[in-house]
Amino acid sequence: MQEVLEKYQTVLEADVNEWFKVGKTTDFPENSGACIKHKTKQIAVYNFARTGKWYATQNLCPHKMEMVLSVGMIGDKGGIPKVACPLHKKNFSLEDGANLAGEDLKIATYPVKINEGNVYIGFSD
């Protein structure tokens, strides 16, 4: 299982060497998530329309190793945008992947950019 988690590493915008086009903005539901695949990774993409921001994280919930975060509920906790795992209710920051309950579980995050109506996710691998 550790091997699966290790393939998901947070990518900072400064480290991006590939912007991967994942679709048009209209392909993604507002105020919800959807899953895309890049190489061997499942990535959850969130269109947080009520704030005008986009986020991307690993789709794998590290608690029970289930590919479910893209269908989790998004919202905020204390002003921090978050996703809640639909199975286990663990809350993760969409900004940095931190577990908002302070537990030692974290998810990888990826930069997102919108250009001419297209959604791109930044990768460093």
Secondary structure, 3 states (H helix, E strand, C coil): CHHHHHCCCCCCHHHCCEEEEEEEHHHCCECEEEEEEECCEEEEEEEECCCCEEEEEECEECCCCEECHHHCEEEEECCEEEEECCCCCCEEECCCCEECCCCCCECCEECEEEECCEEEEEECC
